[in-house]
Amino acid sequence: MSRSVLLLLAGGLLPLAAPAQTAAPAVTAALPAAGPLGPLTVEKIMREPADWMGGLPSEAYWSEDGKRIYFQWNPDRARHDSLYETTPVGGTPRKVPLAAQRQLPPQRGEYDQRYTRKVYELNGDIYLLDLKTGRTRRVTNTAERETNPGFTLGERVVSYTRAGNLFTWDPATGETVQRTDFRTGPPPPKAAANPQQRYLRQEQLALFEVIRARDQDRHARERQQKALTRLQPKVIYLGSQTVENLQLSPDGRFVTYTLVQPSTDKVAIVPSFVTASGFTEDLNTRSKVGAAQRAYELGIYDVGRDTTFVLGYKDLQGLDEQPAYRQEYALKAKAPVPAAADKTTPRAPDAPKAKPATELRHVQPFGPYWSPDGQHALLVVRAADNKDRWLLALDPETQKIKLLDRQHDDAWIGGPGLGYGGGNVGWLPDNRRVWFQSEKTGYSHLYTVDVTTGQQQALTSGNFEVQQVQLARDQKTWYLTANKNHPGEQQFYRLPVGGGPLVQLTTRPGGYEVSVSPDEKTLLLRYSYANQPWELFVQPNRPGAPMRQLTHSTTAEFASYPWRDPELISFPARDGAPVYARLYRPAKPDPTRPAVIFVHGAGYLQNAHKWWSSYQHEYMFNNLLADRGYTVLDIDYRGSAGYGRAWRTGIYRYMGGKDLTDQVDGAKLLVDKYGVDARRVGLYGGSYGGFITLMGLFTQPEVFRAGAALRAVTDWAHYNHGYTDNILNEPYADSVAYARSSPINYAAGLRGALLMCHGMVDTNVHFQDIVRLSQRLIELHKDNWELAVYPVEDHGFVEASSWTDEYKRVLKLFETNLRAPSVAPATGGGSGGVGGQ
């Protein structure tokens, strides 16, 4: 039995590296020799990945002429990745010298419609690249930073932003024009004459003809001077607001901009104790859910009329509709008070009265997005509560909007292509149709809508997700990444721009990141399989064409171990929904028949799939557990990505509900089908996975014997707004959702052995979270838990020593509590020891 303790641990440096591949390469880089990996240990698998796995390629892209491929790589076990280049036909990749890197245009930038020029920002200055000649012109060279370059005025000029104002530069003349004059603060007060002064002036003009004539001449000169200086932009005072997203309309008639009212709410401070200075340094991080958020408005500057407007939305369909969950509180307010409270559910603080139905919700505008000919403007508007997204046709001259599409969700708008911001939207070359993604059928698919008729067309359909979309340069073809064949398998497809059958281009099972060459003849693929890390390949742009490997990154040491290809299974949840999972079965099960369930983090993330996991440390640890005789299950629980809207929103207003019962049903499957001892099931996970681990041990102690909660959320009222408000609404408006979803409210139920690990400089899930839960456990007289803290770690660990220490503790937890020869019933006093003391 162990007591609650505080463990202070420090470590060395581990740069993050991407994952790797074991297939025979077309070309190889020289890799340092290493011996066989041998039996897995925590010390071996938690080393710096580049030192023993190999530095994997990432951030691959084509050169502008399509003759070279650039990517980040680390085949030499250096401290950091470096830029490499190779050719589509193969050959040994070559490191790009720093001097040559400085001459390369960045991958990001804006192209003109014909893809003959590219404008981009580099180190705070703007450059224009002629793609035919390869010549680069420097547009700006200033101490101030210029950003957001683009083409406007019929693509004749380059636009950019400097110090919160919009400028244009004409390549033909070299002329730079300032298009806006935004100034902070209120406008200066106008000098107001007092009644005496007004009387004397009027008397003078009435009495003296000469004075009257001179005054008229002065006014005429002022009007003439104003006409001559008409090109100077109107001074616009912002008050306490700031301005973003400045755009000049293609005809130069309007400047649109987003006005932002900053939030003044308190932000949480995270102290950093182990610093180079020797002093404790405070890190300003974020506000907590429910804090006042920034407010947004769309401003329109009518250059022709020299006046400004702020767009209104009062007639927008559904803007006055209040969220459906508020009906629950309205009904409760009318219901009689029960004689006794239900003690099994945490008491929620009283929520305020629902807002009047006539109150308009706040919104955030995105865009406008102009049609290629500049005749139409598309505006995307999202409700601040993220339960509605509207596509609108905007007429800036009249400030009128026309509804093209409304997507409403009683939970929250999300899914591939819809997550945050404006989402995936754009124009087709006919200047009439807008394309966008929507989950209106329950799965994210590709649609178009005619801005003149409002007619919509679905270009894809079915019980699968379109996960990425790009329009070919010739604008005749779509390129899509989708999981059409299986929820855990990605393939790359093409589709005619007007719709038709999906043509699958890739064939190997796994996952792909795909970039099409500038001439659209070749695909650059970053590909991986479940037990084969990411490598670079090229493939001719035709269905079923062979893939040719460009990199080989994994070491002989990594390849010497037979990494498992986890079984991809599904089982029915208690409500009948199919749950997908990865299963690691031991070749030699331990006689005690233990099992561990790994819970992935992020909530909306997929890990039961056929490609290399972003959880590579956990993947290797699951192999280690299976080698030791554990059966390991890795579940894509409710809320995970890849399965459509119903699965994504299955955690709405109750985290720790269906997402937890999916784990419990998985534990039952392990017992019923795979012979696991029901008394020897543990679970572990980080972030959201740590949260589920806490909920499992606190509310399902008869199911889970031991658990490791890593960087766990313990109270959702202390997490951030952008993520939490979507799922649980605001804590003061939906207190029931927070009360039943926060583990700290269930801590009295702890019976099994609990290990908690947390970074002290975690700016995502703050260290305060785990400290509050620790105090709660102390007050509840629980002694079957321990806390290991990591003074130099943020949310995602980067130090090899920290990873090693953490997972040695996790392994000891399971070995002590799940593989012991005999297992006593877990009790509230903690007879199931953590095994760390």
C-alpha positions in Angstrom: 0.0 0.0 0.0 1.4 3.4 -0.9 0.8 6.8 0.4 0.1 9.9 -1.7 3.5 11.5 -2.5 4.9 14.3 -4.7 7.8 13.2 -6.9 10.0 15.8 -8.5 11.8 14.6 -11.6 13.9 16.4 -14.3 15.3 15.3 -17.6 17.3 16.0 -20.8 16.4 17.2 -24.3 14.3 15.2 -26.8 13.5 16.9 -30.1 10.2 15.7 -31.5 10.5 13.5 -34.6 8.0 12.2 -37.0 7.3 8.4 -37.4 9.2 5.9 -40.0 9.0 2.8 -42.6 10.5 -0.6 -43.0 9.9 -1.5 -46.6 12.9 -2.1 -48.9 13.9 1.3 -50.3 14.7 2.5 -53.7 17.5 4.6 -52.3 18.9 4.8 -48.8 20.8 7.2 -46.7 23.7 5.9 -44.7 22.4 5.0 -41.2 24.6 4.3 -38.2 24.9 0.6 -37.5 23.2 -0.7 -34.4 22.6 -4.1 -32.8 19.3 -6.0 -32.6 16.6 -4.4 -30.4 16.1 -7.6 -28.5 13.5 -7.9 -25.7 11.6 -4.6 -25.4 12.2 -2.5 -22.3 10.8 0.9 -21.3 14.4 2.3 -21.4 14.8 1.1 -25.0 11.5 2.3 -26.6 11.4 5.7 -24.8 14.8 6.8 -26.2 15.0 9.8 -28.5 13.3 8.4 -31.6 15.8 9.8 -34.1 18.6 8.0 -32.2 17.2 4.5 -32.6 14.1 4.5 -34.8 15.4 6.9 -37.4 14.4 10.4 -38.3 11.3 10.2 -40.5 10.4 12.6 -43.4 7.8 15.3 -42.9 6.6 18.5 -44.5 7.2 17.3 -48.0 6.4 19.6 -51.0 7.1 20.1 -54.6 9.4 22.8 -56.1 7.5 25.3 -58.2 8.7 23.7 -61.4 8.0 20.2 -60.2 11.6 19.1 -60.7 12.5 18.7 -57.1 10.9 17.5 -53.8 11.8 19.2 -50.5 11.2 17.7 -47.1 12.3 17.7 -43.5 14.4 14.7 -42.5 17.0 13.5 -40.0 18.8 10.4 -41.2 22.0 11.4 -39.4 20.6 11.4 -35.8 21.2 15.1 -35.4 19.5 17.2 -32.7 17.1 18.6 -35.2 15.6 17.8 -38.7 17.1 19.5 -41.7 15.8 20.4 -45.2 16.5 17.8 -47.8 15.8 17.6 -51.5 15.5 14.8 -54.0 14.0 14.3 -57.5 10.8 12.5 -58.6 12.9 10.0 -60.4 14.9 9.0 -57.3 18.5 9.2 -56.2 20.1 9.8 -52.9 18.4 12.7 -51.0 20.7 15.7 -50.5 20.8 18.1 -47.6 20.0 21.7 -48.8 22.8 24.1 -47.7 21.7 27.1 -45.7 22.7 29.5 -48.4 20.5 27.7 -50.9 17.6 27.5 -48.4 17.6 31.3 -48.2 16.9 31.5 -51.9 14.0 29.1 -51.9 10.5 30.5 -51.9 8.4 29.1 -49.0 5.7 26.5 -49.6 3.0 28.9 -48.4 1.9 31.8 -50.6 -0.9 32.9 -53.0 -1.0 32.1 -56.7 -2.8 34.0 -59.4 -5.6 32.2 -61.2 -3.4 30.9 -64.1 -0.6 29.8 -61.8 1.9 32.0 -63.5 2.9 34.1 -60.5 3.1 33.5 -56.7 3.3 36.1 -54.0 4.6 35.2 -50.6 5.9 36.6 -47.3 9.4 35.8 -46.1 10.9 37.1 -42.9 8.4 39.9 -42.7 8.8 41.1 -46.3 6.7 40.5 -49.5 8.1 38.8 -52.7 6.7 38.2 -56.1 7.8 35.1 -58.0 7.3 34.7 -61.8 6.8 31.0 -62.2 7.6 31.1 -66.0 11.0 32.8 -65.6 11.8 31.9 -62.0 12.6 35.6 -61.4 11.8 36.9 -57.9 11.1 40.6 -57.2 11.2 42.0 -53.7 8.0 44.0 -53.1 8.9 45.4 -49.6 12.1 45.9 -47.6 11.2 47.6 -44.3 11.7 47.3 -40.6 8.0 46.7 -40.1 6.5 43.4 -40.9 4.3 42.9 -44.0 1.9 40.0 -44.1 -1.1 38.4 -45.9 0.0 39.0 -49.5 -2.5 38.4 -52.4 -3.5 39.6 -55.8 -6.3 42.1 -56.5 -7.6 44.7 -59.0 -7.9 42.1 -61.7 -4.7 40.5 -60.4 -2.7 43.5 -61.7 -1.4 44.5 -58.3 -0.2 42.8 -55.1 -1.9 43.6 -51.8 -0.5 43.1 -48.3 -1.0 44.3 -44.7 1.4 46.5 -42.7 0.8 47.8 -39.2 -2.9 47.1 -39.4 -3.4 48.8 -42.7 -3.9 47.6 -46.3 -1.4 48.5 -49.1 -1.1 47.6 -52.8 1.9 47.6 -55.0 1.8 47.7 -58.8 4.5 45.6 -60.5 4.2 47.6 -63.7 4.9 51.0 -62.2 6.4 50.2 -58.8 3.8 52.4 -57.1 2.7 51.7 -53.6 -0.7 52.9 -52.5 -2.0 52.9 -48.9 -5.6 51.8 -49.1 -6.8 52.2 -45.5 -6.0 54.5 -42.6 -7.0 52.7 -39.4 -6.1 54.4 -36.2 -6.5 53.3 -32.6 -8.5 55.1 -30.1 -11.5 57.4 -30.5 -11.7 60.2 -33.1 -10.4 63.6 -31.9 -13.2 65.9 -30.5 -14.4 68.5 -32.9 -13.9 72.1 -31.8 -17.3 73.5 -31.0 -17.9 77.2 -31.1 -19.8 78.6 -28.2 -23.1 80.6 -28.8 -21.3 83.9 -28.6 -18.7 83.0 -31.3 -21.4 81.6 -33.6 -23.4 84.9 -33.2 -20.3 87.1 -34.0 -19.4 85.0 -37.1 -22.9 85.2 -38.5 -23.0 89.0 -37.9 -19.7 89.5 -39.7 -20.8 87.5 -42.7 -24.1 89.4 -42.8 -22.5 92.9 -42.5 -19.4 92.7 -44.8 -19.5 91.6 -48.4 -15.7 91.3 -48.6 -15.6 88.9 -45.6 -18.5 86.9 -47.1 -16.8 86.5 -50.5 -13.4 85.5 -48.9 -15.2 82.9 -46.8 -16.9 81.5 -49.9 -13.5 81.4 -51.7 -11.9 79.5 -48.7 -14.7 76.9 -48.8 -14.2 76.4 -52.6 -10.5 75.9 -52.2 -11.0 73.3 -49.5 -13.5 71.4 -51.7 -11.0 71.5 -54.6 -8.1 70.3 -52.4 -10.3 67.5 -51.1 -11.1 66.4 -54.7 -7.5 66.4 -55.6 -6.5 64.3 -52.6 -9.5 61.9 -53.0 -7.1 58.9 -53.3 -6.1 59.3 -49.7 -8.1 56.8 -47.6 -10.7 57.7 -45.1 -9.4 57.9 -41.5 -11.2 55.2 -39.6 -10.9 55.3 -35.8 -11.1 51.9 -34.1 -11.6 52.9 -30.5 -10.8 49.8 -28.3 -11.2 47.4 -31.3 -8.5 45.9 -33.5 -8.7 45.0 -37.2 -7.9 41.8 -39.0 -8.4 40.2 -42.5 -8.2 43.4 -44.6 -9.2 42.8 -48.2 -9.6 45.0 -51.3 -12.5 43.9 -53.5 -11.3 42.9 -57.0 -12.7 46.1 -58.5 -11.2 48.3 -55.8 -14.6 49.6 -54.8 -14.7 48.2 -51.3 -12.3 47.3 -48.4 -13.7 44.7 -46.1 -12.2 44.0 -42.6 -13.0 42.2 -39.4 -13.4 44.4 -36.3 -12.3 42.5 -33.1 -13.3 43.5 -29.6 -10.6 41.9 -27.4 -11.6 40.1 -24.3 -10.4 41.5 -21.0 -11.2 38.4 -18.9 -8.6 37.0 -16.6 -6.1 34.5 -18.0 -4.5 31.6 -16.1 -0.9 31.8 -15.1 1.4 28.7 -15.1 4.6 29.2 -13.0 7.8 27.6 -14.5 10.1 26.6 -11.6 13.1 25.1 -13.4 14.4 27.9 -15.6 17.7 29.1 -17.0 17.5 32.3 -14.9 17.2 30.5 -11.7 14.0 32.4 -10.9 10.4 31.2 -11.1 8.9 32.7 -14.3 5.2 33.1 -14.9 3.7 31.9 -18.2 0.5 33.7 -19.3 -1.6 30.9 -20.9 -5.4 31.1 -21.6 -8.7 31.9 -20.1 -11.0 29.2 -18.8 -14.2 28.0 -20.4 -17.1 30.5 -20.0 -14.9 33.6 -20.0 -16.0 36.4 -22.2 -14.7 35.8 -25.7 -13.6 38.2 -28.4 -16.5 39.8 -30.3 -16.4 40.1 -34.1 -18.0 42.4 -36.7 -17.6 42.7 -40.5 -16.7 46.3 -41.5 -17.1 47.6 -45.1 -15.4 50.7 -46.3 -17.1 52.0 -49.5 -14.2 53.8 -51.2 -16.5 55.4 -53.8 -18.8 56.9 -51.2 -16.0 57.5 -48.7 -18.0 55.9 -45.9 -18.0 52.9 -43.7 -20.6 50.3 -42.5 -20.8 47.5 -40.1 -22.7 44.5 -41.5 -25.8 43.4 -39.5 -27.4 40.0 -39.3 -30.8 40.6 -37.6 -32.7 38.9 -40.3 -30.4 35.8 -40.5 -32.5 32.6 -40.3 -32.2 31.0 -36.9 -30.1 33.7 -35.3 -32.8 34.2 -32.6 -33.1 30.5 -31.8 -31.7 29.5 -28.4 -29.9 26.2 -27.8 -32.1 23.1 -27.3 -30.5 22.2 -24.0 -31.9 25.2 -22.3 -35.4 23.6 -22.5 -34.1 21.1 -19.9 -33.5 24.0 -17.4 -36.9 25.6 -18.3 -38.7 22.3 -17.5 -36.7 21.9 -14.3 -37.6 25.4 -13.2 -41.3 24.4 -13.5 -41.0 21.0 -11.8 -41.6 20.4 -8.1 -38.5 20.1 -5.9 -37.9 16.3 -5.1 -38.0 15.2 -1.5 -34.5 13.8 -1.6 -31.6 14.4 -4.0 -30.1 11.6 -6.0 -26.8 11.0 -4.3 -25.3 9.1 -7.2 -25.0 12.2 -9.4 -22.9 15.2 -8.4 -24.9 18.2 -7.6 -24.7 20.9 -10.2 -24.7 24.6 -9.3 -27.9 26.3 -10.2 -27.9 27.6 -13.8 -29.3 31.1 -14.6 -32.6 31.6 -16.3 -32.6 31.0 -20.0 -32.1 34.0 -22.2 -35.2 35.4 -23.9 -36.0 33.7 -27.2 -35.8 37.1 -29.0 -32.2 37.7 -28.0 -29.9 37.4 -31.0 -26.8 35.2 -30.7 -23.4 36.5 -31.4 -21.7 35.5 -34.6 -18.2 35.6 -36.2 -17.8 36.3 -39.9 -15.2 34.8 -42.2 -14.3 36.1 -45.6 -15.6 37.5 -47.9 -14.4 35.1 -50.6 -14.6 36.7 -54.0 -15.5 34.8 -57.2 -12.8 34.7 -59.9 -14.4 37.5 -61.9 -15.0 39.6 -58.8 -18.8 39.8 -59.3 -19.9 37.8 -56.3 -18.8 37.6 -52.7 -19.3 34.6 -50.3 -19.4 35.1 -46.6 -19.2 32.3 -44.0 -20.8 33.1 -40.6 -20.6 31.0 -37.5 -22.6 31.4 -34.3 -20.5 32.0 -31.3 -22.0 28.9 -29.6 -21.0 27.0 -32.8 -24.4 25.4 -33.3 -25.0 27.1 -36.7 -22.9 27.9 -39.8 -24.4 30.0 -42.6 -23.1 30.5 -46.1 -24.2 33.9 -47.4 -24.0 35.8 -50.7 -22.9 39.3 -49.8 -23.7 42.5 -51.7 -21.3 45.0 -50.1 -22.9 48.0 -51.9 -26.3 47.5 -50.2 -25.0 45.5 -47.2 -27.5 42.8 -48.0 -27.0 39.1 -47.4 -28.8 36.1 -49.0 -28.8 32.7 -47.4 -27.2 30.0 -49.5 -26.9 27.2 -46.8 -27.5 26.8 -43.2 -26.1 23.9 -41.2 -27.5 23.6 -37.7 -26.4 21.1 -35.0 -28.0 20.9 -31.5 -24.6 19.7 -30.4 -21.9 21.6 -32.3 -20.7 22.1 -35.9 -17.6 20.1 -36.7 -16.2 17.3 -38.7 -13.7 17.2 -41.6 -13.6 20.5 -43.5 -15.8 22.2 -40.9 -13.8 22.3 -37.7 -13.0 25.9 -37.1 -13.0 29.2 -39.1 -14.6 29.4 -42.4 -14.0 25.7 -43.2 -13.3 24.3 -46.7 -15.0 26.7 -49.1 -14.2 28.1 -52.6 -15.4 29.1 -56.0 -15.7 27.0 -59.2 -14.5 28.6 -62.4 -18.0 29.4 -63.7 -18.2 32.2 -61.1 -21.6 31.0 -60.0 -21.1 28.0 -57.9 -19.5 27.8 -54.4 -18.2 24.5 -53.1 -18.2 23.6 -49.4 -18.3 20.6 -47.0 -21.2 19.8 -44.7 -22.2 17.1 -42.3 -25.9 17.5 -43.1 -26.3 13.8 -43.9 -24.3 12.7 -40.9 -21.0 12.4 -42.7 -18.8 15.2 -44.1 -19.3 15.4 -47.9 -18.6 17.8 -50.7 -21.4 20.1 -52.1 -21.9 23.0 -54.4 -24.5 25.8 -54.4 -25.4 28.2 -57.1 -25.3 31.8 -55.7 -27.8 33.0 -58.2 -30.5 30.3 -57.9 -29.6 28.8 -54.6 -29.7 25.3 -56.1 -27.4 22.8 -54.3 -25.7 19.6 -55.5 -24.1 16.8 -53.5 -20.9 15.7 -55.3 -20.2 12.8 -52.8 -22.5 10.7 -50.6 -22.4 7.6 -48.5 -21.6 6.4 -45.0 -18.0 7.6 -45.1 -16.1 10.9 -44.6 -14.4 13.1 -47.2 -11.5 14.1 -45.0 -9.5 16.5 -47.3 -10.4 18.3 -50.6 -8.4 20.2 -53.2 -9.3 21.5 -56.6 -6.9 20.7 -59.4 -5.0 23.6 -61.0 -7.0 23.0 -64.3 -10.2 23.3 -62.1 -11.6 20.3 -63.9 -10.9 17.7 -61.2 -11.3 17.3 -57.5 -8.7 15.4 -55.4 -10.1 13.9 -52.2 -8.8 11.9 -49.3 -11.6 9.7 -47.9 -12.2 6.5 -45.8 -14.7 5.1 -48.2 -13.4 1.5 -48.0 -13.1 1.2 -44.3 -13.3 3.8 -41.4 -9.7 3.0 -40.5 -8.3 3.2 -44.0 -7.5 6.3 -46.1 -7.3 6.4 -49.9 -6.8 9.2 -52.4 -9.4 9.8 -55.1 -10.2 12.0 -58.0 -13.6 13.2 -59.1 -14.9 15.3 -62.1 -15.6 18.8 -61.0 -19.3 18.5 -61.8 -19.6 15.2 -59.9 -19.5 11.5 -60.9 -17.9 8.3 -59.7 -15.0 8.5 -57.3 -11.8 7.1 -58.9 -9.4 5.6 -56.4 -5.8 6.4 -57.2 -3.9 4.8 -54.3 -4.2 1.1 -53.5 -2.1 0.1 -50.5 -4.0 -0.1 -47.2 -2.8 2.5 -44.7 -2.8 6.3 -44.6 -1.7 8.9 -47.1 -0.6 12.6 -47.2 -0.7 13.5 -50.8 0.6 16.4 -52.9 0.0 16.6 -56.6 2.8 17.9 -58.8 2.5 21.2 -60.5 1.9 19.5 -63.9 -0.5 17.1 -62.1 1.2 14.0 -63.6 2.7 12.7 -60.4 1.6 12.2 -56.8 4.0 12.8 -53.9 2.9 10.5 -51.1 3.8 10.4 -47.5 2.6 6.9 -46.7 2.6 4.6 -43.7 1.0 1.4 -42.4 0.1 0.3 -38.9 3.6 -1.2 -38.2 5.5 0.7 -40.9 6.3 4.4 -40.1 6.0 7.2 -42.6 8.2 7.3 -45.8 8.1 9.3 -49.0 6.9 7.8 -52.3 6.0 9.0 -55.8 3.3 7.5 -58.0 2.1 8.3 -61.5 -1.3 10.1 -61.3 -3.4 7.2 -62.5 -5.4 4.5 -60.7 -3.4 1.6 -59.3 0.0 2.9 -60.5 3.0 1.5 -58.7 4.5 3.5 -55.8 8.2 4.1 -55.8 10.0 4.8 -52.5 12.2 7.8 -52.1 13.3 7.6 -48.5 14.3 4.8 -46.1 14.5 6.2 -42.6 14.2 3.3 -40.1 17.3 1.8 -38.5 18.4 -1.8 -38.5 17.8 -1.8 -34.8 14.2 -0.7 -35.2 13.6 -3.2 -38.0 15.0 -6.1 -36.0 11.9 -6.3 -33.8 8.7 -7.8 -35.3 6.3 -4.9 -34.6 2.8 -6.0 -34.4 0.2 -5.3 -37.0 -2.7 -4.8 -34.6 -5.9 -6.6 -35.4 -8.6 -4.0 -36.4 -11.8 -5.3 -34.8 -15.2 -4.0 -34.1 -17.7 -5.0 -31.4 -21.2 -3.8 -30.5 -21.6 -1.3 -27.7 -24.5 -1.6 -25.3 -26.6 0.6 -27.5 -25.8 -1.5 -30.6 -23.4 1.0 -32.2 -20.3 -0.7 -33.7 -17.1 0.2 -31.9 -13.8 0.0 -33.7 -10.6 -0.9 -31.9 -7.0 -2.1 -32.2 -6.3 -5.4 -30.5 -2.8 -6.6 -29.4 -2.9 -10.3 -28.6 0.1 -11.9 -26.7 1.8 -14.8 -28.4 2.2 -16.3 -24.9 -0.6 -15.0 -22.6 0.4 -14.6 -19.0 -1.2 -17.3 -16.8 -3.0 -14.6 -14.8 -4.6 -13.4 -18.0 -4.3 -9.6 -17.5 -5.4 -6.9 -19.9 -4.9 -3.2 -20.4 -7.0 -0.7 -22.3 -5.2 2.3 -23.9 -7.4 5.4 -24.2 -6.2 7.8 -26.9 -6.2 11.5 -26.2 -7.7 14.6 -28.0 -11.2 13.3 -27.9 -11.8 13.9 -31.6 -8.9 11.8 -32.9 -8.7 8.4 -34.5 -6.3 5.6 -33.5 -8.0 2.4 -34.6 -6.7 2.7 -38.1 -4.3 1.1 -40.6 -1.5 3.7 -40.6 1.3 4.6 -38.2 -0.1 6.1 -35.1 0.7 9.6 -33.8 0.9 7.8 -30.5 4.1 6.0 -31.4 5.4 5.8 -27.8 2.1 4.2 -26.7 2.1 1.8 -29.8 5.5 0.5 -28.7 4.5 0.3 -25.1 1.5 -1.8 -26.1 3.9 -4.1 -27.9 5.9 -4.4 -24.8 2.8 -5.2 -22.7 1.8 -7.9 -25.2 5.3 -9.4 -25.0 4.7 -9.7 -21.3 1.5 -11.6 -21.7 -1.1 -8.7 -21.6 -4.0 -8.5 -24.0 -4.2 -4.8 -25.0 -7.2 -3.0 -26.5 -7.1 0.5 -28.1 -10.7 1.8 -28.6 -12.0 4.5 -30.9 -14.6 5.5 -28.3 -17.6 7.8 -28.7 -16.3 11.3 -29.8 -13.4 9.9 -31.9 -12.8 11.0 -35.5 -13.5 9.1 -38.6 -17.0 7.8 -38.0 -19.4 10.7 -38.8 -21.5 13.2 -36.9 -23.4 10.9 -34.6 -20.2 9.3 -33.3 -18.4 12.7 -33.1 -21.2 14.3 -31.0 -21.9 11.2 -28.9 -20.2 12.9 -25.9 -22.3 16.1 -26.1 -23.2 17.3 -22.6 -21.8 14.2 -21.0 -18.1 13.4 -21.2 -17.6 10.3 -19.3 -20.9 8.9 -20.5 -20.9 6.8 -23.7 -17.1 7.4 -24.2 -16.6 5.6 -20.9 -19.2 2.9 -21.4 -17.5 2.1 -24.7 -14.4 1.2 -22.6 -16.5 -0.8 -20.2 -18.0 -2.7 -23.0 -14.5 -3.3 -24.4 -13.5 -4.7 -21.1 -16.4 -7.1 -21.2 -15.4 -8.2 -24.7 -11.9 -8.9 -23.4 -13.4 -11.2 -20.7 -16.1 -12.8 -22.8 -14.2 -13.4 -26.0 -10.5 -13.3 -25.3 -10.3 -15.0 -21.9 -9.1 -12.1 -19.8 -9.5 -12.3 -16.0 -12.2 -9.7 -15.2 -10.3 -8.8 -12.0 -7.1 -7.9 -13.9 -8.1 -5.1 -16.3 -6.3 -1.8 -16.2 -6.4 1.3 -18.4 -4.2 4.3 -19.2 -4.1 7.3 -21.4 -3.0 10.9 -21.6 -5.0 14.2 -21.8 -8.5 13.1 -22.7 -7.3 9.5 -22.2 -6.2 10.5 -18.7 -9.7 12.0 -18.1 -11.3 8.7 -19.1 -8.9 6.8 -16.9 -10.0 8.9 -13.9 -13.7 8.5 -14.7 -13.1 4.7 -15.1 -11.4 4.3 -11.7 -13.8 6.6 -9.9 -17.1 5.4 -11.3 -16.4 1.8 -12.5 -14.1 0.5 -9.8 -15.5 -3.0 -10.2 -14.3 -3.0 -13.9 -10.9 -1.4 -13.7 -8.3 -2.6 -11.2 -5.6 0.0 -11.9 -5.1 3.1 -14.1 -2.5 5.6 -15.1 -4.0 9.1 -15.8 -1.4 11.1 -17.7 -1.8 15.0 -18.0 -5.5 14.4 -17.3 -8.3 16.9 -17.2 -9.9 16.6 -13.8 -12.5 19.4 -13.9 -13.8 20.7 -17.3 -14.8 24.1 -15.8 -11.0 24.7 -15.7 -10.3 23.8 -19.3 -10.3 26.1 -22.4 -13.2 27.7 -24.1 -12.8 26.7 -27.7 -12.9 23.0 -27.1 -15.1 22.7 -24.0 -17.8 25.1 -24.8 -18.6 23.1 -27.9 -19.2 19.9 -26.0 -20.5 21.1 -22.6 -21.7 24.6 -23.4 -20.8 27.3 -20.8 -20.5 26.2 -17.1 -22.8 28.8 -15.8 -25.4 28.0 -18.4 -25.2 24.2 -18.4 -24.0 23.3 -14.9 -25.5 19.8 -15.1 -23.2 18.9 -18.0 -20.1 20.0 -16.1 -21.1 18.4 -12.8 -21.6 15.0 -14.4 -18.6 15.2 -16.7 -15.8 16.2 -14.2 -13.9 13.4 -12.4 -13.2 15.6 -9.4 -16.8 15.2 -8.4 -16.5 11.4 -8.4 -13.2 11.0 -6.5 -14.9 9.3 -3.5 -15.4 6.3 -5.7 -11.7 5.4 -6.1 -10.9 1.8 -5.0 -8.2 0.6 -7.4 -4.6 1.8 -7.8 -4.2 5.2 -9.4 -1.1 6.7 -10.8 -1.2 10.3 -12.0 1.6 12.0 -14.0 1.6 15.7 -15.0 4.0 18.3 -16.5 4.4 21.3 -14.2 4.6 23.8 -17.1 1.6 22.3 -19.0 -0.1 25.3 -20.7 -2.9 23.1 -22.1 -4.2 21.1 -19.1 -2.8 23.2 -16.3 -0.9 21.7 -13.4 -3.5 23.3 -11.2 -5.9 20.7 -12.4 -4.1 17.7 -10.9 -3.2 19.7 -7.7 -6.9 20.3 -7.1 -7.7 16.6 -7.5 -4.8 15.7 -5.2 -6.2 17.9 -2.5 -9.6 16.3 -3.0 -8.2 12.8 -2.6 -6.3 13.9 0.5 -9.5 15.2 2.1 -11.3 12.0 1.1 -8.6 10.0 3.0 -7.6 8.1 -0.1 -4.1 6.5 0.0 -4.1 4.3 -3.0 -2.8 6.9 -5.4 0.4 8.7 -6.3 1.4 11.8 -8.3 4.6 12.0 -10.3 5.3 15.5 -11.6 7.7 16.7 -14.3 9.0 20.2 -13.7 10.3 20.9 -17.3 7.5 19.3 -19.3 4.5 20.9 -21.1 1.4 19.0 -22.2 3.3 16.9 -24.8 6.4 15.5 -23.2 9.7 16.0 -25.2 12.4 14.8 -22.9 13.5 11.2 -23.3 14.2 11.0 -19.5 10.6 12.1 -18.8 9.1 9.6 -21.1 11.2 6.8 -19.6 10.4 7.7 -16.0 6.7 8.0 -16.7 6.3 4.7 -18.5 8.5 2.8 -15.9 5.9 3.9 -13.4 3.0 2.9 -15.6 4.5 -0.5 -16.2 5.2 -1.0 -12.5 1.6 0.0 -11.8 0.3 -2.8 -14.0 2.8 -5.4 -13.1 2.1 -4.9 -9.4 -1.7 -4.8 -9.6 -2.6 -6.9 -12.7 0.0 -9.6 -12.8 0.3 -10.3 -9.1 -0.2 -14.0 -8.3 -3.3 -13.2 -6.3 -5.7 -10.3 -6.5 -7.5 -9.1 -3.5 -10.8 -7.1 -3.9 -10.1 -3.4 -4.3 -11.3 -1.2 -1.4 -11.7 2.4 -0.7 -8.7 2.3 1.6 -6.5 1.3 -1.3 -5.5 -2.3 -0.7 -4.5 -2.3 -4.4 -1.1 -0.5 -4.2 0.3 1.7 -6.9 3.6 0.0 -6.5 5.8 3.1 -6.6 6.8 3.4 -3.0 
